[in-house]
Amino acid sequence: MQRTQKSNENRTASILQRLPVILAVTAASYGLTLPAGARAANAQQPAKTEQSQPAPQR
């Protein structure tokens, strides 16, 4: 029982990791695209840069 459950968990995790790509390909096959400026769920966020001085207030 344990081995089957572990196998099912691994399979589920594998599918969930590929889900964004599966959805993107499916959407593309229907001619759907993300709106401009939208980010995919698995897209990397830009690195945060530290400002040495605060921006001047107007």
N, C-alpha and C positions, 0 to 999 in steps of 0.2 A: 504493500500500500504506500509506504513512504517513497519508494523509488518512482512510482507512477505520479504521485503528487508533486515531487520535485521536478520531474520531467514536464508536467503541465505548467508549473510555475515558470520554468525556463522558457517554454514555448510562448507563454503569455507575455513575458517580459520582452522577448525578441520581437513579437508582433507590435507591442506598444512602442518600442523604439523606432520601428519603421513606419508607424502610423502617419506622421506628418508627410512623409514622402508618398505614401499610398494615397492620401487625400489630395495632395497636390497634383499627382498624375491623373487621378480620377477627375478632378475639377478641370484640368487642362483638356481632357478628352471631351468635355462638354463645352469647351470654349470659354471657361470662366478664368479670370485672373484676379490677382490681388489689386486693390485700388492703389494708386500712387501714394507712396509714403507709408504703406502698411508693411509690417514686418512679419515674416513667417515665424511660427512658434519656436522653431529650433534655430533661428538666426542668432548669431553672436551679437551681444551688445557691445557698443563701442567702449573702449577703455576710458575710465574716468581720469581726467587730468586735474591736477590740483592747481589752483590759481595762487600765485605768490602774493598777489594783492587783490583786494576786493574791487569789483568794478565800480567806477565812479558813479555816484547817484546824480541824477539830473533834477 
